[in-house]
Each structure stands twice: as structure tokens, then as C-alpha cells.
């Protein structure tokens, strides 16, 4: 067993996952000590590192200078993870997506079509899974 495998086993999770968790806990503690643990989106206090996220005040992805805006520390704030996701989805979920239909309530023709297609795909996957389970059970019964 190599060193990384031993670390993973000792931590009960991949070492990289544990490392990122530790960094996030340290960052959250420093944000609390600085008094910056107020959500940029809703204004409420962020009370645990599980709900803590880094927020870009101005969306960087479709800007004129994505790397510049991404790393601009003046563009950084903190928010609840759920508030950050909700804000990001408003900015980046295109019309014609299941996400925009289900999470943002858009009922335009494109989003409604995407919802129907998503429902069909979910149905197909569930049906395939049931058939596979039935086939496996049938095979087990024949072996007995």
C-alpha cells in the first residue's frame, strides 16, 4: 500500500478531499474572525463551513476578461452555498434547459420542451433499471 492509499484509509476519505475540506474550514474560520461571514446574497449570517462558499459579485464567465474578473479580489465576497447556486443559476441557466424550468420556474416553449425531454429520459432510465433487476432476479432463480 503506497503513502496516498494509507492516507486515504487513515482519513476515511480521499486525501485530496480531506485537504480541501481542511482548507475550507480554515478559510471559514478566518472569514468569521474578520467579521465577513455575512451572505452577500441574502444578508444573513453564514453559520457553518458546510454552507460557506466564495461568491463572485459580478459573474466572471461571460465577461470581457474572465481570468481577470475571476481572480479580482475586489470581486470576491462570501455567501451561503445555496444562495450562490441560486444566483448563478439565474445568470447562467439558458432557456431550453431543465434547470431553468424546474428551479427558476420558466415556462417558455423551450424550457417546457426541455422538461418533457428530461421526464422521458428519467422514465427510460428507470424502466431500463427495472428490466435489468428483473433479468438479474430471473437469472438467480434459474441458478437455484
C-alpha atoms as a printed R data frame, in Angstrom:
    type eleno elety resid chain resno       x       y       z
1   ATOM     1    CA   UNK     A     1   0.000   0.000   0.000
2   ATOM     2    CA   UNK     A     2   1.516   3.334  -1.039
3   ATOM     3    CA   UNK     A     3   1.545   6.511   1.064
4   ATOM     4    CA   UNK     A     4  -1.536   8.083  -0.574
5   ATOM     5    CA   UNK     A     5  -3.575   4.910  -0.080
6   ATOM     6    CA   UNK     A     6  -2.537   4.845   3.579
7   ATOM     7    CA   UNK     A     7  -3.573   8.500   3.956
8   ATOM     8    CA   UNK     A     8  -6.944   7.812   2.309
9   ATOM     9    CA   UNK     A     9  -7.551   4.841   4.583
10  ATOM    10    CA   UNK     A    10  -6.484   6.696   7.747
11  ATOM    11    CA   UNK     A    11  -8.731   9.678   6.933
12  ATOM    12    CA   UNK     A    12 -11.686   7.598   5.786
13  ATOM    13    CA   UNK     A    13 -11.864   9.620   2.564
14  ATOM    14    CA   UNK     A    14  -9.556  10.557  -0.290
15  ATOM    15    CA   UNK     A    15  -6.643  12.649   0.986
16  ATOM    16    CA   UNK     A    16  -7.344  15.406  -1.571
17  ATOM    17    CA   UNK     A    17 -10.952  15.643  -0.366
18  ATOM    18    CA   UNK     A    18  -9.780  15.907   3.240
19  ATOM    19    CA   UNK     A    19  -7.199  18.536   2.251
20  ATOM    20    CA   UNK     A    20  -9.829  20.697   0.515
21  ATOM    21    CA   UNK     A    21 -12.183  20.313   3.482
22  ATOM    22    CA   UNK     A    22  -9.429  21.442   5.864
23  ATOM    23    CA   UNK     A    23  -8.631  24.461   3.675
24  ATOM    24    CA   UNK     A    24 -12.314  25.426   3.549
25  ATOM    25    CA   UNK     A    25 -12.646  25.084   7.344
26  ATOM    26    CA   UNK     A    26  -9.556  27.268   7.885
27  ATOM    27    CA   UNK     A    27 -10.806  29.868   5.390
28  ATOM    28    CA   UNK     A    28 -14.246  29.931   7.009
29  ATOM    29    CA   UNK     A    29 -12.719  30.409  10.461
30  ATOM    30    CA   UNK     A    30 -10.626  33.336   9.165
31  ATOM    31    CA   UNK     A    31 -13.697  34.872   7.475
32  ATOM    32    CA   UNK     A    32 -15.586  34.594  10.791
33  ATOM    33    CA   UNK     A    33 -12.714  36.214  12.696
34  ATOM    34    CA   UNK     A    34 -12.673  39.077  10.183
35  ATOM    35    CA   UNK     A    35 -16.431  39.548  10.601
36  ATOM    36    CA   UNK     A    36 -17.089  38.878   6.903
37  ATOM    37    CA   UNK     A    37 -19.392  35.873   7.479
38  ATOM    38    CA   UNK     A    38 -22.493  37.661   6.170
39  ATOM    39    CA   UNK     A    39 -24.037  36.268   2.979
40  ATOM    40    CA   UNK     A    40 -23.577  38.588   0.006
41  ATOM    41    CA   UNK     A    41 -26.915  37.452  -1.459
42  ATOM    42    CA   UNK     A    42 -29.358  37.312   1.487
43  ATOM    43    CA   UNK     A    43 -27.577  39.317   4.205
44  ATOM    44    CA   UNK     A    44 -27.909  36.545   6.822
45  ATOM    45    CA   UNK     A    45 -25.026  35.156   8.895
46  ATOM    46    CA   UNK     A    46 -23.213  32.109   7.493
47  ATOM    47    CA   UNK     A    47 -23.054  29.759  10.466
48  ATOM    48    CA   UNK     A    48 -21.091  26.717   9.249
49  ATOM    49    CA   UNK     A    49 -18.416  25.828   6.763
50  ATOM    50    CA   UNK     A    50 -20.851  23.385   5.108
51  ATOM    51    CA   UNK     A    51 -22.955  26.293   3.885
52  ATOM    52    CA   UNK     A    52 -19.990  28.602   3.186
53  ATOM    53    CA   UNK     A    53 -18.974  29.467  -0.387
54  ATOM    54    CA   UNK     A    54 -16.877  32.011  -2.230
55  ATOM    55    CA   UNK     A    55 -19.050  34.367  -4.265
56  ATOM    56    CA   UNK     A    56 -18.118  36.399  -7.329
57  ATOM    57    CA   UNK     A    57 -20.087  39.634  -7.024
58  ATOM    58    CA   UNK     A    58 -20.045  40.124 -10.775
59  ATOM    59    CA   UNK     A    59 -20.326  36.967 -12.902
60  ATOM    60    CA   UNK     A    60 -16.949  36.301 -14.496
61  ATOM    61    CA   UNK     A    61 -17.659  33.570 -17.058
62  ATOM    62    CA   UNK     A    62 -19.197  35.666 -19.830
63  ATOM    63    CA   UNK     A    63 -17.265  38.845 -19.055
64  ATOM    64    CA   UNK     A    64 -14.783  40.545 -21.389
65  ATOM    65    CA   UNK     A    65 -11.906  39.302 -19.184
66  ATOM    66    CA   UNK     A    66 -12.881  36.020 -17.437
67  ATOM    67    CA   UNK     A    67  -9.464  35.331 -15.796
68  ATOM    68    CA   UNK     A    68  -9.126  38.947 -14.658
69  ATOM    69    CA   UNK     A    69 -12.597  39.062 -13.108
70  ATOM    70    CA   UNK     A    70 -12.268  35.550 -11.633
71  ATOM    71    CA   UNK     A    71  -9.067  36.445  -9.705
72  ATOM    72    CA   UNK     A    72 -10.042  40.051  -8.859
73  ATOM    73    CA   UNK     A    73 -10.194  40.040  -5.048
74  ATOM    74    CA   UNK     A    74 -12.463  43.113  -5.098
75  ATOM    75    CA   UNK     A    75 -14.982  40.920  -6.941
76  ATOM    76    CA   UNK     A    76 -14.983  38.328  -4.143
77  ATOM    77    CA   UNK     A    77 -17.444  38.031  -1.302
78  ATOM    78    CA   UNK     A    78 -18.916  35.127   0.635
79  ATOM    79    CA   UNK     A    79 -22.352  33.557   0.654
80  ATOM    80    CA   UNK     A    80 -24.393  30.548   1.647
81  ATOM    81    CA   UNK     A    81 -23.756  27.796  -0.877
82  ATOM    82    CA   UNK     A    82 -27.490  27.629  -1.710
83  ATOM    83    CA   UNK     A    83 -27.697  31.411  -2.264
84  ATOM    84    CA   UNK     A    84 -24.625  31.288  -4.521
85  ATOM    85    CA   UNK     A    85 -26.051  28.425  -6.591
86  ATOM    86    CA   UNK     A    86 -29.410  30.178  -6.908
87  ATOM    87    CA   UNK     A    87 -27.746  33.418  -8.026
88  ATOM    88    CA   UNK     A    88 -25.506  31.582 -10.507
89  ATOM    89    CA   UNK     A    89 -28.394  29.671 -11.995
90  ATOM    90    CA   UNK     A    90 -30.238  32.909 -12.695
91  ATOM    91    CA   UNK     A    91 -27.223  34.147 -14.613
92  ATOM    92    CA   UNK     A    92 -26.134  31.043 -16.494
93  ATOM    93    CA   UNK     A    93 -29.096  28.703 -16.985
94  ATOM    94    CA   UNK     A    94 -30.053  29.094 -20.653
95  ATOM    95    CA   UNK     A    95 -33.578  28.946 -21.980
96  ATOM    96    CA   UNK     A    96 -34.319  25.441 -23.155
97  ATOM    97    CA   UNK     A    97 -32.824  23.795 -20.052
98  ATOM    98    CA   UNK     A    98 -34.478  21.542 -17.487
99  ATOM    99    CA   UNK     A    99 -32.718  23.534 -14.740
100 ATOM   100    CA   UNK     A   100 -34.356  26.788 -15.805
101 ATOM   101    CA   UNK     A   101 -37.764  25.069 -15.940
102 ATOM   102    CA   UNK     A   102 -37.509  23.235 -12.598
103 ATOM   103    CA   UNK     A   103 -35.518  25.647 -10.438
104 ATOM   104    CA   UNK     A   104 -36.388  29.033 -11.898
105 ATOM   105    CA   UNK     A   105 -39.958  28.346 -12.961
106 ATOM   106    CA   UNK     A   106 -39.536  29.391 -16.593
107 ATOM   107    CA   UNK     A   107 -42.417  28.079 -18.698
108 ATOM   108    CA   UNK     A   108 -41.352  29.313 -22.124
109 ATOM   109    CA   UNK     A   109 -41.733  26.863 -25.008
110 ATOM   110    CA   UNK     A   110 -38.021  25.889 -24.984
111 ATOM   111    CA   UNK     A   111 -37.865  25.208 -21.237
112 ATOM   112    CA   UNK     A   112 -41.166  23.286 -21.291
113 ATOM   113    CA   UNK     A   113 -39.785  21.098 -24.103
114 ATOM   114    CA   UNK     A   114 -36.578  20.510 -22.107
115 ATOM   115    CA   UNK     A   115 -38.677  19.451 -19.113
116 ATOM   116    CA   UNK     A   116 -40.619  16.925 -21.218
117 ATOM   117    CA   UNK     A   117 -37.384  15.505 -22.652
118 ATOM   118    CA   UNK     A   118 -35.897  15.231 -19.165
119 ATOM   119    CA   UNK     A   119 -39.011  13.405 -17.909
120 ATOM   120    CA   UNK     A   120 -38.817  10.952 -20.842
121 ATOM   121    CA   UNK     A   121 -35.144  10.280 -20.159
122 ATOM   122    CA   UNK     A   122 -35.796   9.678 -16.442
123 ATOM   123    CA   UNK     A   123 -38.622   7.287 -17.376
124 ATOM   124    CA   UNK     A   124 -36.379   5.404 -19.844
125 ATOM   125    CA   UNK     A   125 -33.598   5.046 -17.261
126 ATOM   126    CA   UNK     A   126 -35.997   3.799 -14.562
127 ATOM   127    CA   UNK     A   127 -37.550   1.304 -16.959
128 ATOM   128    CA   UNK     A   128 -34.121   0.026 -18.042
129 ATOM   129    CA   UNK     A   129 -33.085  -0.339 -14.392
130 ATOM   130    CA   UNK     A   130 -36.255  -2.312 -13.561
131 ATOM   131    CA   UNK     A   131 -35.698  -4.597 -16.563
132 ATOM   132    CA   UNK     A   132 -32.079  -5.182 -15.547
133 ATOM   133    CA   UNK     A   133 -33.127  -6.021 -11.973
134 ATOM   134    CA   UNK     A   134 -35.837  -8.382 -13.212
135 ATOM   135    CA   UNK     A   135 -33.343 -10.106 -15.518
136 ATOM   136    CA   UNK     A   136 -30.852 -10.486 -12.671
137 ATOM   137    CA   UNK     A   137 -33.528 -11.937 -10.380
138 ATOM   138    CA   UNK     A   138 -34.652 -14.328 -13.112
139 ATOM   139    CA   UNK     A   139 -31.069 -15.460 -13.631
140 ATOM   140    CA   UNK     A   140 -30.656 -16.039  -9.865
141 ATOM   141    CA   UNK     A   141 -33.893 -18.054  -9.775
142 ATOM   142    CA   UNK     A   142 -32.692 -20.290 -12.646
143 ATOM   143    CA   UNK     A   143 -29.363 -20.891 -10.915
144 ATOM   144    CA   UNK     A   144 -31.131 -22.119  -7.770
